[in-house]
């Protein structure tokens, strides 16, 4: 999970463009696709490998930000005659366009993930695929991996089927519109059921001890000639939509574990020290955390629209460090199969346009559901795939971290010398006068140094901004 989401809008974008271009050069971010990659993409658009099963009669819809065009997932929700619900979830079938070992495949293994900058994205696949033929855009027939998951009346999965299918989305919806139509009662049943199923799945998440962090989206805007910071708190519809993806990822993990071949997204339980550190931060931020209340229960009680809750939720993402990918084959299931935040086995399989591993997970699941052996090209790639994903994820995290630093420097560039209220959230063991502070307003995390004594971990501190230079992309504070 990213530490925070960033968007730069309006006039605030202009002074950052040069620094962002320089950052892409420094990080050796791919600028474009080679000719042979683009040529294969163009051929694949014209002649994809189409499935025999036609599911274009299912009136699917997508839910994404309004400007998104790389649409990985489309869904249709319905009630079952026998009681409970049916979830149909179509995932873009990238393998219908990418030939194993070809230029497109090789380039995807080099890129691993789509990279997101505040002003643009660097896609995993050429846009002719990721924003065109392979995207589940409304009104076009697309090859997809179609999941059909039946749920009982409490939202528990009772059966799973996954197969290749030709699908057609009917509508491209956005979160705000979805929330409004559900709230005012105008949503048709396939969409209205998103709230019913989402709430049931959230309750099951609570029962199994899982947790979803509703981290606010941070937006930098320019007002009256200066920078300001806004938050977009996640809507309930964001969470309900995420529950459908989680449901599918959990079903995928179970399929792969039963078949004896797969690649899971795993996360060990956070050590006690990490939770203790969060307790100190909660105290300093005046977030009430009684000792008898578990961490997951506390997080569910927080309101991301409140600045001190938003700051604490950002810090909670530290417990997700250590997540990785675990591959296995030949029937030897690994010891660790669970993801601590999901509190169940889980796999990444719902974003193949933006993440390399999902294409392989889809192949493994289709084979497992049919009782077939996975394709040889999938099995051959499995041993190296966790390492590739780790390196690609590291690069994506570096891009995000550097962009956060850059945008925050732009936000504060005219406030050097001002005083702020902050919380010390990290102290270096070897240099206790150096650490990290988190501001509650604006919600910024940055390095602090220059004091003469040890920093008080978990306590409030008055700090002075000593540096904020978008050219160097760093913000620095000193004790006041």
N, C-alpha and C positions, 0 to 999 in steps of 0.2 A: 504494500500500500504506500502511495506517495506521501511524503511529509505534508505537502500542501499543494493545492491546485492554484495556478496563476493564470490570469488573463490580463492583457494590457489593452485598453480601449481608448478610442478618441484621440485627442491631441497628445495624450501622454505617450503614445506609441512612437512618435517621431524622434525624440532625442535618444531613444534606446536602440534604434535600428542599427546604427554603426557599431555600437558595443556588442550587440547580439551577433552581427556578422563576424566580428573579430573573435568572439567566443566560439563560433562554429569552426573557424579556422584553427584555433588553438586546440580544440578537442578532436580535430581530424574527422569531423562529421562528413559523411558522404554528401557530395553536392548534387549528384544526379546519377542516372543509370547509364551504363555502357550501351553501345549500339546493339550488341548481340542480345542483351537482356531485354531491351525495348522491342527488338525484332521478334523474340520469342513471345513476349506479351501480346504483341499485335496478332501473331498467328493464333495464339490461344483464345483471344477474344472472338475470333472468327470461327474457331473449331474446338470448343471445349469438349471434354468427355462427359456426355450427358447421361443421366441415370435412366433406367427403364421405368421406374415407378413415377407416376404423375400425381402430384399432390397440389396442383395449381387450383383445385377447387376449394382448398382450405383458405379462408379469408384472413391471412396473416397481417399483422401490423408491427411497426417498429416504434421504439421509444428511445430517443436520443436528443442531445442538444440541438437546437434549431439549425445550426450551421453545419452539422456533421453530414458527411456524404459517404464515409467509409462505414457502412452499416453491416455489422457482423451477425446480428441476431434479429429474428422476427418471431412473433408468438401468436398463438390463438388459444384462448381459454374457454372451457365449456363445462357444463355439468354432466355427470354420467347418469344414465338411466338407473343404474344400480345404486346410486348415491355417491357422493364425493365429486371429484373434479378430474378433468383431463387437461393436461398441459401439452400443447404442441409447440415445440421450440426448434426453429430452423436456424442452423448455423451455416454461414457461407462456406462452400466447399472449395477451398483454395486448391486442393489436390486435383480438381477437375481441370485446372489450368496450368499447373506446375508439373513438369516432367522431372522425376528424380534424377539427379546428376546433371541436369541441364543448366544453362546460364541463369535462369530465374531461380532455380533451387540453390545454386552456389551463392548467388547474391543475397538471398534470404538468410542463408547460414552466416554470411559475413555481417549482415545488419542486425539480425536476431529480433529486434523490436522496432516499432515506429518510435521516433524521438520527437518529443513535444517541446517547442520553444514558445515563448509568449507571442511571437509574431508569426510563426509558421510551424509546420511539422515536416519531418523528414521521414517519408513512408517506408515501410518494410517492402512493399511491392510497388511497381509502377502504378500510377494513378489510373491508367486505362483498366487495370484490374481492381485495385483497392477502392477506387471511387467511381468505377464504371461497371464493367461486365460482371465482376464477382460480388459486388456490393448488392445487398438486398433492398435495392431502391424500389419504390412503389411502381407497379405497372409493367415490370419486366420479368420475364421468366428466368430463373436462376437455378443452377445446380446447388443443392444444399445437403447437409447432413441433418435429417429430420428426426428429432427426439419426440417420442410420445410417452409421457409419464403419467400414469393414473394414480390419483391420490384418494385416500379415504376421506371421510367427513371431517377428520381432524387435521388433514393436510399431510399425512404420512404417505410416502410412496409405497404402492402395492404392486406395481408392475412397470417395467421399462422396456421400450423398444427403440432401436435407433437404426436407421437405414438411409441410404442415399435416395434423394427424391428431387424432382423438379418442382419448384415452388414459385409463388408470385405474391409479393406483398401488396396489400391494397391501400395502405395509408402509412405516412411518415408522421408520427406524433412526437410532441416534445413534453418534457416533464411538467412545465407550468400548465399547459393545456390539459394534460391528463388529470392533474390534480384538480383543476377547476371543474372539469366535466364530472369527475367522481363526486366531488363535494356538492355540486348543485343538482346531482341526480340525473344529468342528461346523458351520461355515458351508456352506450349499449352494453348488453350483458358480457360479451367477450372482454371488454375493457373494464367494466365494473367489477368483474370477478378478480381483477388484479388486486384490489383492496382486500377482498375476502381471503384469497389464497395467500397473499402477502402477510396478512396479520396472523393467519394460522401458522405459516412457516416461521414467522418471528417468535411466536409462542413456543414452537418446537425448538428453536435455537436457544431460547432461555432455558428450557428443560434439560437440554443436553450440555449446557454450560458454555455455549458459543457466544460470540460477541461481534457486532458490526459497528465500526467506528464511523459516526456521522461527522466527519471532519468538514468544517466549512470551506467553501471555495473562496479564495482570496482574490479580489479584483482591484487593480490599481487604476485609478481614473485621475484626470486632471480637472481641478476646479479652481476658478479664479486665479489662474496663473501658477498654481502650486499643485503638488501631488496629494492625493487622499487615498485612504484604504477603506474598501467596503468588503463586507462578507456576504456571501450567498449561503444561507443555511440550507442544508439538504431538506427537500420536501419528503413527506411520507411516501409519495410515489417513487422517489429515488430508491428508498429502502425496499419497497415492494418489488420493484423491478429487479433490484439486486438479488432478492430472494429467489427469483426464478433462475437466475444464473447460478446461484449457489446450489440450488436443487439439482440442476443439471450437472454441475461439477462433482457433486457428491455421488450422483448416479453413475457418472463416468468412472470415478474411482472404484466403486463397488464392482462394476463390470470388469475392470482391468485386474483387480485383485482376484476375482473368481477365475479369470482366465489364466492367470499366472504370468501375464506380460503387460507392462504398462509404464507410465511415468506420472508420478504423483507430485503434487505441491505439498510439501511437508514443513512443519514448524514445531520445534520442541517447546515444551512448557517453559515459560519465562522463569529465570532463577529468582529466589526470594529477594535478593539484593536489588533487582530491577524494580520489583513492586514496592519495596521499601523506599527507594528513591522517589517513586511516583507519589507515595504518601507524603513525603516531605514537600514536594512541589505542590500537592493539593492543599496542604496546610498554609503554605505561603500565599497561594492564590485565593485563600479563603473559600475553598471548595470543601464543603462538609462531607467527611468520609469517616463515619463511625467504624470502629474496629471490627464490629460483627458483620459489616456489610461487605460482601465479596466485590472484587474489582469489576466484574462484568455487570453486576447490579448497579454499581455506582455509575458506570459509563452510560447505561441506559436511562438513568435519571437526569442526565445533563441536558441543558438547553444550548445548542450551538449558537443561538442568537445572542447569548450573553457573553461579553468579551472575556471574562475570566474563565467561563466554561470552555469557550472556543480555544483559549490558550492552553488549557489543560488537555483538551482533546488532541491538539497538535502534539503535545508531549507524550500522549498515550501511544502514539505510533512507534515509539522506541521499543515497545514490547513485541513488535512484529519483526524486529531484526533477528536474523538467523533463519529466515524462511529460505527454502531451497527446493530443488527438484531431485526426486529419487526415482531412478529407473531400475527396472527388473525384467527378467525374462526367464524362460525355461522352468516356470513353476516355482521359482524361489522368491517368495514374497519377503520384502525387507522387514526388519524389526520395527522401524518407525514408519507407519503408514498414515498417521493423522496430522492434521493441521490444528495447532492449539487454539487459534482464534475461531475456527469453524467447529472445533470439538468433534471432528469426524474425519474419516478419509476424504480427500478432496483432490481434484485435478483441474488444471487450466485447460479448457476445451472450447470456450465460447467466444474467443476473439482471434481467430486465425488470420484475419486481415492485418492485425497489428502485432501479433506475437507468434514466433516460429513454432513453439512447442505445441500449440493448439492443433496445428495440422496433423501432427503425429498422434496426438491423443484421439482425434476423430477417427483416424485409420484404425487404431487399436480397438476402439469401442465398436465400430462397425463390424470388424472381424469377430470380436468377442460375442456380440449379439447374434451373429449368424452361425456361431460355432466353428468358425474358420481360423486357420493360422494367420497371424498378421503378415502383411507383405514383407518380403525379404528386405526391401529398402528401408522399411521402418525398423526392423530388428537390427539391421546393420548400423543404423544411426543412433540407437538407444544408448550405447555406452558413453558416447561423447556428448550427448545432448544436454545432460545436467551441467557440464562444464561450459558449454556454449551459452546456455541460458544464464548461468551465473555471470559470465563475462559481459553478455549483452545487457543484463539487468543492472550490472555495476555501471556500465556506460550510461544507461538511461537515468540512473540515480545521480550520476555526476552531472549530467546535463541539467537535471532538475535542480540540484543543489546550487550549481553555478548560476542558473537563471534566477533562482530565488535571491541569491546574494546580489546579483546585478540589479534586479528590480527594487529590492529593498534599499540599495544604495541610491537609486534614483529617487525613491520616495523620501529619503532623509537628506539629500544632498544640500538643501538650503537650511538645515537645522543643526549644523555642526556647532558645538558649544552649548547646546540646550541640555537641560536636565530632564530625566525621565525616571519613572518608577519601574523597577524591574525585579525579577526573581532569579536568583542564582540556581541554575538547573544542572550545572556540571562544574566540577573542579578537577584540574589535573593533579594526579597524585604526586608527581615529582616537582611540580611548580604550583603550589596551592594558591598563589596569587593570580593565577591565570585560569580562566574557565569560560563558561558560557552563561549568558543571561537571556531571559525571555521577558520581553515587554508585554504588558497587558494591553496597552493602547499606544501606538498601533501594535498589532500582533507580530512581533519580529524576534527572531532568535539570532544572536550574534556573539562574537568573542569579546571578552573583557580582559584587560590587562593594564598594568601600570600602577597597581596598588602596592602598598608596603606590607600588608598582612594577608593572612589566609582568607579566602573568600568564604562567606557563610553559606554553605550548601543548603538549598531549600528555603532560604530566608529572603525577605524583601531587602532591596538595596536601592539607594538613590545613585544614578549613574549619569555620567556626562558623555555625550556623543563627541568622539574625537576624530572620527574619519567616516566619510560617506562619499565614495568616489565611484561613479558608474564605470569609469575607465578601468579601474582595478577590480571592480565588482566585489568590494569588501566593505563591511561596516564594522567599526570598532568603538568600544566604549571603555571608559575608565571609571573607577569608583569616584563619586563626588565628595 
